[in-house]
Amino acid sequence: MAPLRQSLHRLSLRTSGAGFTDITTALNREIAASGLDTGVAVVACLHTSASLTVNENADPRVLADLAAYVQALVPEEGVRPLSGRGDLRRWVHDDEGPDDMPAHVRTALTCSSLIQSFQGGRLLLGTWQAIYLWEHRRVGSNRQLSLHLIGE
């Protein structure tokens, strides 16, 4: 049995605005370049207004429905009591615009990091799965991810 090794990478990605960017190929490229065959990958989004998700890669309607659901759950204009009765409470934090605070809440409700196994130098994903960077802001941004690989 080979000793465990680790490798730490930083990925820079540009998003084009709210929506999903498939990062599976970029992650697999980094895993292959590390020389590790089998292990675990810890992927972390280093921002508070974008997140990560493992989701369907075959039908883009899945991602559209997911985005619509989260937008309805966390509307840009503010929140009401869950009962639906009561006054709208506008977001207080809007330093970077009206989509600022909703992006933070959406990130808090989703994932800022993922742990995924890899084998043969590639992520172990299901047939219809991909890993996405989910941008919650309307305007595109330069996003940083950390990829910590532990394996042999």
Steps between C-alpha positions, in 0.01 A plus 500: 500500500640837395523777760234768486597825335322829476488776248347846528385697196328832442274543199388834357175506305303778336121481524271681259234584757234311692496135406703182488852437371596134455841466666531120472752505214716762674501296823583177314787679324647607837455152648677340201783754516555425871613146419260359759292202391257433786385719786271781602465850364388783723370787285428834666356818350689791654209746475181571694278571199563185293473134588558145377256225407511148361208478263356376172706559186268348238193724505561877541139541618606350834739790560240753381241358742753493784590865439132601483427322828784670687408840351143452626626385839738798534351792303712803424257751650509352853317244711158451649407276790477136386125512565473748213323742732684809613708780365786467257836542673745649253860385514718731708832394349509632142852643479560351155147531367155346546621148416774510768319367809281250312823351360636455853179329617497271194859400575412430865217271386716307254863377526824692512707179495470143375688177567513262206691175445721449198645189340714456190582871526134601445209596721259219584168640381178337390408471134299824496697698759731799475645746751388858449612835632170678564531876459233684702584854382355653181837628379782262421795477734845352527455211742766307689473136599732293713551134414664290770583149385593219736582161356752262349 
